[in-house]
Amino acid sequence: MDLTHSPADEAFRTEARAWLAAHVPAVPLPSLETEEGFGAHRAWEAELAADRWSVVSWPAAYGGRDAGLLRWLVFEEEYYAAGAPGRVGQNGISLLAPTLFDHGTEEQRARVLPPMATGEVIWAQAWSEPGAGSDLASLTSKAVRTEGGWLVNGQKTWSSRAAFADRAFGLFRSEPRTPKPHQGLTYLMFDLRAPGVTVRPIGRLDGKPAFADIFLDDVFVPDEDVIGEPGQGWRIAMSAAGNERGLTLRSPGRFLAAADRLVELWRGRGSPSQERERVADAVIGARAYQLFAYAAAARFLDGEPIGPESSLNKVFWSEYDIALHETALDLLGRDGELADTDWAEGYVFALAGPIYAGTNEIQRDIVAERLLGLPKGRR
Ligand SMILES: Cc1cc2nc3c(=O)[nH]c(=O)nc-3n(C[C@H](O)[C@H](O)[C@H](O)COP(=O)(O)OP(=O)(O)OC[C@H]3O[C@@H](n4cnc5c(N)ncnc54)[C@H](O)[C@@H]3O)c2cc1C
């Protein structure tokens, strides 16, 4: 594999770097898990979109730059190196948009994607339910046919950003009796402010409402908001889940920048020798993940699906993120625990990495069975 970037890719990198240097807010935005921070991040999405930096890999018709996956990786490296804000639009951009590119109608893409790119409409993912997490196919929220659409009832939970978001996408049981639980599900988009929807924020460890419960009571969803064929929701949803774990959810640029910040922190604390190896491991880990991500992107561009290898990526980045933050907090000592630093907030978030996007236990099962060919475990 040739790892050198073309002159055109380097020109793209230079252009992105210059734009970011001129636009990244000098003072970090407040946490996007607060109402104030959510608004500030939404405005940042609009600023990015105004110069078409919000969704660089998308077609120009929807606000992108037709830049492709490799340049997206380059952009992300520049984005995080510049210290730019976390993306409040990520659920929509990295999960719903790929689904609509593959399974949506032209009308849905034209209607949904541009306001997603600008942050005007922020999306929440409504998959999990109180009785359906790892075993998502056991979900019980229902969609029942009505004139011109569907009536939806049930409860979704752990929905990130739903406390302040505008719309959500999720799976609903539209056929009550099917031979297998993942059959008869329909993939719908719905308005979080529609009549019958109640959103109840759930506080994170630090109290910030990072997620919400969503209660649905006879909520009307028009036919135009069904993605793909009714009953085919599982197949459609799973095609996006691999992207989430494998690549787009955690770009290597984020970890390269975090490892650089860790080295700075270590130097700033007098380069303590007892943390030397852990800091070196963090730098090596970020590089390894970068290579892994470029390899996954190259395979994808050659027409291969990201496939079960995405589970390897997911386990790697989630465990790496925790180790990196633990090293930073150890370097900070008491300062790290007392101050509301980026490292402390990052640590709280990193702790959840082995759970969301499919728990690491489940990912390890996938690796064991589908990559290593080991026998199925007893479930
Ligand atoms: C920060 C965060 C953000 C999230 N955001 C969203 C969101 O935006 N939208 C959304 O829909 N959901 C979201 N979730 C929910 C997340 O997807 C679920 O928490 C996750 O899928 C696990 O489901 P569960 O919590 O029901 O745990 P369970 O499925 O009950 O699992 C409990 C434990 O048992 C293990 N386990 C379960 N089954 C097996 C098995 N077959 N083999 C081995 N071990 C097993 C699990 O690995 C886990 O350790 C989020 C969660 C977190 C923490």
The ligand as a Tripos MOL2 file, in Angstrom:
@<TRIPOS>MOLECULE
LIG
   53    58     1     0     0
SMALL
NO_CHARGES

@<TRIPOS>ATOM
      1 C1        -22.2990    6.9560   25.9680 C.3       1 LIG1
      2 C2        -23.3850    6.1200   25.3650 C.ar      1 LIG1
      3 C3        -24.0800    6.6140   24.2880 C.ar      1 LIG1
      4 C4        -25.0960    5.8710   23.7340 C.ar      1 LIG1
      5 N1        -25.7930    6.4390   22.7070 N.ar      1 LIG1
      6 C5        -26.8070    5.7630   22.1630 C.ar      1 LIG1
      7 C6        -27.5790    6.3700   21.1300 C.ar      1 LIG1
      8 O1        -27.3320    7.5060   20.7170 O.2       1 LIG1
      9 N2        -28.6090    5.6890   20.6300 N.ar      1 LIG1
     10 C7        -28.9270    4.4380   21.0450 C.ar      1 LIG1
     11 O2        -29.8690    3.8590   20.5070 O.2       1 LIG1
     12 N3        -28.2290    3.8210   22.0490 N.ar      1 LIG1
     13 C8        -27.1760    4.4630   22.6120 C.ar      1 LIG1
     14 N4        -26.4550    3.8920   23.6270 N.ar      1 LIG1
     15 C9        -26.8440    2.5570   24.1460 C.3       1 LIG1
     16 C10       -25.8650    1.4570   23.7500 C.3       1 LIG1
     17 O3        -25.9420    1.1510   22.3880 O.3       1 LIG1
     18 C11       -26.1470    0.2410   24.6560 C.3       1 LIG1
     19 O4        -25.8480    0.6320   25.9760 O.3       1 LIG1
     20 C12       -25.3350   -0.9730   24.2670 C.3       1 LIG1
     21 O5        -25.7330   -1.4850   23.0170 O.3       1 LIG1
     22 C13       -25.4240   -2.0850   25.3410 C.3       1 LIG1
     23 O6        -26.7510   -2.4000   25.6150 O.3       1 LIG1
     24 P1        -27.2930   -2.4290   27.1340 P.3       1 LIG1
     25 O7        -26.8710   -1.1710   27.7860 O.co2     1 LIG1
     26 O8        -28.7340   -2.7690   27.0720 O.co2     1 LIG1
     27 O9        -26.4710   -3.5950   27.8340 O.3       1 LIG1
     28 P2        -26.7590   -5.1490   27.7460 P.3       1 LIG1
     29 O10       -27.0310   -5.5250   26.3360 O.co2     1 LIG1
     30 O11       -27.7970   -5.4980   28.7690 O.co2     1 LIG1
     31 O12       -25.3660   -5.7590   28.1600 O.3       1 LIG1
     32 C14       -24.9170   -5.7940   29.5230 C.3       1 LIG1
     33 C15       -23.5530   -6.4980   29.5420 C.3       1 LIG1
     34 O13       -23.7020   -7.8590   29.1060 O.3       1 LIG1
     35 C16       -22.8490   -8.1140   27.9870 C.3       1 LIG1
     36 N5        -23.5030   -9.0040   27.0220 N.ar      1 LIG1
     37 C17       -24.7800   -8.8890   26.5800 C.ar      1 LIG1
     38 N6        -25.0210   -9.8520   25.6690 N.ar      1 LIG1
     39 C18       -23.8630  -10.5750   25.5320 C.ar      1 LIG1
     40 C19       -23.4680  -11.6870   24.7260 C.ar      1 LIG1
     41 N7        -24.3160  -12.2470   23.8680 N.pl3     1 LIG1
     42 N8        -22.1960  -12.1270   24.8410 N.ar      1 LIG1
     43 C20       -21.3040  -11.5590   25.6990 C.ar      1 LIG1
     44 N9        -21.6410  -10.4930   26.4980 N.ar      1 LIG1
     45 C21       -22.8930  -10.0180   26.4020 C.ar      1 LIG1
     46 C22       -22.6160   -6.7510   27.3540 C.3       1 LIG1
     47 O14       -21.4230   -6.7370   26.5900 O.3       1 LIG1
     48 C23       -22.5440   -5.8540   28.5810 C.3       1 LIG1
     49 O15       -21.2620   -5.9050   29.1530 O.3       1 LIG1
     50 C24       -25.4300    4.5910   24.2280 C.ar      1 LIG1
     51 C25       -24.7210    4.0830   25.3160 C.ar      1 LIG1
     52 C26       -23.7180    4.8410   25.9010 C.ar      1 LIG1
     53 C27       -22.9970    4.2750   27.0780 C.3       1 LIG1
@<TRIPOS>BOND
     1     1     2 1
     2     2     3 ar
     3     2    52 ar
     4     3     4 ar
     5     4     5 ar
     6     4    50 ar
     7     5     6 ar
     8     6     7 ar
     9     6    13 1
    10     7     8 2
    11     7     9 ar
    12     9    10 ar
    13    10    11 2
    14    10    12 ar
    15    12    13 ar
    16    13    14 ar
    17    14    15 1
    18    14    50 ar
    19    15    16 1
    20    16    17 1
    21    16    18 1
    22    18    19 1
    23    18    20 1
    24    20    21 1
    25    20    22 1
    26    22    23 1
    27    23    24 1
    28    24    25 2
    29    24    26 1
    30    24    27 1
    31    27    28 1
    32    28    29 2
    33    28    30 1
    34    28    31 1
    35    31    32 1
    36    32    33 1
    37    33    34 1
    38    33    48 1
    39    34    35 1
    40    35    36 1
    41    35    46 1
    42    36    37 ar
    43    36    45 ar
    44    37    38 ar
    45    38    39 ar
    46    39    40 ar
    47    39    45 ar
    48    40    41 1
    49    40    42 ar
    50    42    43 ar
    51    43    44 ar
    52    44    45 ar
    53    46    47 1
    54    46    48 1
    55    48    49 1
    56    50    51 ar
    57    51    52 ar
    58    52    53 1
@<TRIPOS>SUBSTRUCTURE
     1 LIG1         1 GROUP 0 **** ****
